[in-house]
């Protein structure tokens, strides 16, 4: 696969991840990295007690933040919120955050490993105090945007300078043309579909760079996340084609063994 601007991850989280922060592009490049890291989370499943942390409960000075990192009290200053299946959380660069236990999440992000830890729940790994202080917004996180319907088949989940994240929901047997010009990612959530010459079901991801891809939903319909470069939703991302009988996939697709 070529070097990409974006990256998808599927995370199964059994214990809390570190409290951390990611830099923006300017700081990342100042330390020799190609780009910063803004990301978004789509919650696939969550235990009843599952939580994520986003931002701080109150604004801190740089000195207060340093002290909170060094004495561990940062763990009590982050703002935790409960999450459930299908929640979407946008994490702009500079936002202090963590993901708690009991969550399965799809993460779409700038393709970067730039992560600075502030607290590691006793695991003893290195903290990155100075870099964290240089990039962290030491206060409450911005309000999350509300998902909105673009068409009957498309919902906008997040739009940033770096990527747009949508959910598509296709009726059983429906046939579509997907505008995949440029870097485009698709992650199946529910049902099966043919994706060009491939076939996919829940949890499978596709990296697309063709101008047009034919999608044909299976007998139970098909839902997926689609991500591509920002900042605005892609006009004409999906174009409806002639409907196929329910359950009939593209004839170019071979059945799985």
Residue pairs with C-beta under 8 A, 6 or more apart in sequence:
1 207
3 111
4 111
4 183
4 207
5 35
5 110
5 111
5 162
5 163
5 183
5 229
6 108
6 109
6 110
6 111
6 162
6 163
6 183
6 185
6 227
6 228
6 229
7 108
7 109
7 110
7 111
7 112
8 106
8 107
8 108
8 185
8 187
8 205
8 227
9 106
9 107
9 109
10 44
10 104
10 105
10 106
10 107
10 187
10 203
10 205
11 99
11 103
11 104
11 105
11 106
11 107
12 104
13 99
13 100
13 101
13 102
13 103
13 104
13 105
14 101
14 102
15 101
15 121
16 98
16 99
16 100
16 101
16 121
17 98
17 99
17 100
18 98
18 117
18 118
18 119
18 120
18 121
18 123
18 125
19 53
19 74
19 75
19 78
19 96
19 97
19 98
19 117
19 118
19 119
19 120
20 96
20 97
20 98
20 115
20 116
20 117
20 118
20 132
21 94
21 95
21 96
21 97
21 115
21 116
21 118
21 132
21 135
21 136
22 36
22 37
22 38
22 39
22 91
22 93
22 94
22 95
22 112
22 114
22 115
22 116
22 135
23 31
23 33
23 36
23 37
23 93
23 94
23 114
23 116
23 131
23 134
23 135
24 36
24 38
24 93
24 94
24 135
25 35
25 36
25 93
26 36
27 36
27 131
27 134
27 135
28 34
28 35
28 36
28 37
28 112
28 114
29 35
31 131
33 112
33 113
33 114
34 112
35 110
35 111
35 112
35 114
36 93
36 110
36 112
36 114
37 93
37 109
37 110
37 112
37 113
37 114
37 115
38 90
38 91
38 92
38 93
38 109
38 110
38 160
38 161
38 162
38 163
39 90
39 91
39 107
39 108
39 109
39 110
40 88
40 89
40 90
40 91
40 107
40 108
40 109
40 157
40 158
40 160
40 163
40 165
41 52
41 87
41 88
41 89
41 91
41 99
41 105
41 106
41 107
42 86
42 87
42 88
42 105
42 106
42 107
42 108
42 157
42 165
42 225
43 50
43 83
43 84
43 85
43 86
43 87
43 88
43 89
43 103
43 104
43 105
44 85
44 104
44 105
44 106
44 189
45 85
45 103
45 104
46 83
46 84
46 85
46 87
46 102
46 103
46 104
47 101
47 102
47 103
49 82
49 102
50 82
50 83
50 84
50 100
50 101
50 102
50 103
51 80
51 81
51 82
51 83
51 100
52 80
52 81
52 83
52 89
52 97
52 98
52 99
52 100
52 103
53 78
53 79
53 80
53 81
53 96
53 97
53 98
53 99
53 100
54 78
54 79
54 81
54 89
54 91
54 95
54 96
54 97
54 141
55 78
55 79
55 95
55 96
55 97
55 137
55 139
55 140
55 141
55 142
56 77
56 78
56 79
56 96
56 138
56 139
56 140
57 77
57 78
57 79
57 140
58 77
58 139
58 140
59 138
59 139
59 140
60 68
60 77
60 138
60 139
61 138
62 133
62 138
64 138
65 74
65 132
65 133
65 136
65 138
66 129
66 133
67 73
68 74
68 77
69 118
69 119
69 127
69 129
69 132
69 133
70 129
72 119
74 96
74 118
74 119
75 119
75 121
78 96
78 97
78 98
79 140
79 141
80 100
83 89
83 103
88 144
88 147
88 157
88 158
88 165
89 144
90 144
90 145
90 158
90 160
91 97
92 142
92 160
93 135
94 135
94 136
94 137
95 137
95 141
95 142
96 118
96 136
96 137
96 138
96 141
97 141
98 119
99 105
106 187
106 225
108 163
108 165
108 185
108 225
108 227
110 162
110 163
116 128
116 131
116 132
116 135
116 136
117 125
117 126
117 127
117 128
117 132
118 127
118 128
118 129
118 132
118 136
119 127
120 127
145 158
145 159
147 155
147 156
147 157
147 167
148 155
148 156
149 155
149 156
150 156
150 166
150 233
151 238
153 168
153 169
153 170
153 176
153 238
153 240
154 166
154 167
154 168
154 233
154 237
154 238
155 166
155 167
155 168
155 169
156 164
156 165
156 166
156 233
157 165
157 166
157 167
157 225
158 164
158 165
159 165
159 230
159 231
159 232
159 233
160 230
160 231
161 230
161 231
162 229
162 230
163 227
163 228
163 229
163 230
164 227
164 228
164 229
164 230
164 231
164 232
164 233
164 234
165 225
165 226
165 227
166 225
166 226
166 227
166 233
166 237
167 189
167 223
167 224
167 225
167 226
168 222
168 223
168 224
168 226
168 237
168 238
169 221
169 222
169 223
170 176
170 191
170 193
170 215
170 217
170 221
170 222
170 223
171 217
171 221
172 217
172 218
172 219
172 220
172 221
172 246
172 247
173 216
173 217
173 218
173 219
173 243
173 244
173 245
173 246
173 247
173 248
174 216
174 217
174 221
174 240
174 243
174 244
175 214
175 215
175 216
175 217
175 240
175 241
175 242
175 243
175 244
176 214
176 215
176 216
176 217
176 238
176 239
176 240
176 241
177 212
177 213
177 214
177 215
177 238
177 239
177 241
178 184
178 186
178 208
178 212
178 213
178 214
178 215
178 226
178 237
178 238
179 211
179 212
179 234
179 236
179 237
179 238
179 239
180 208
180 209
180 210
180 211
180 212
180 213
180 228
181 210
181 211
182 209
182 228
182 229
183 207
183 209
183 228
183 229
184 207
184 208
184 209
184 226
184 227
184 228
185 205
185 206
185 207
185 208
185 225
185 226
185 227
185 228
186 195
186 200
186 205
186 206
186 208
186 224
186 225
186 226
187 203
187 204
187 205
187 206
187 224
187 225
188 200
188 201
188 202
188 203
188 204
188 205
188 222
188 223
188 224
189 202
189 223
189 224
189 225
190 202
190 220
190 221
190 222
190 223
191 201
191 202
191 217
191 218
191 220
191 221
191 222
191 223
192 199
192 200
192 201
192 217
192 218
192 220
192 222
192 249
193 199
193 200
193 215
193 216
193 217
193 218
193 222
193 224
193 249
194 214
194 215
194 216
194 249
194 250
194 252
194 253
195 206
195 208
195 213
195 215
196 208
196 210
196 213
196 214
196 252
197 250
197 252
197 253
198 206
198 253
199 249
199 253
199 254
199 255
199 256
200 206
214 241
214 250
215 222
215 238
216 244
216 248
216 249
216 250
218 247
218 249
219 246
219 247
226 237
228 234
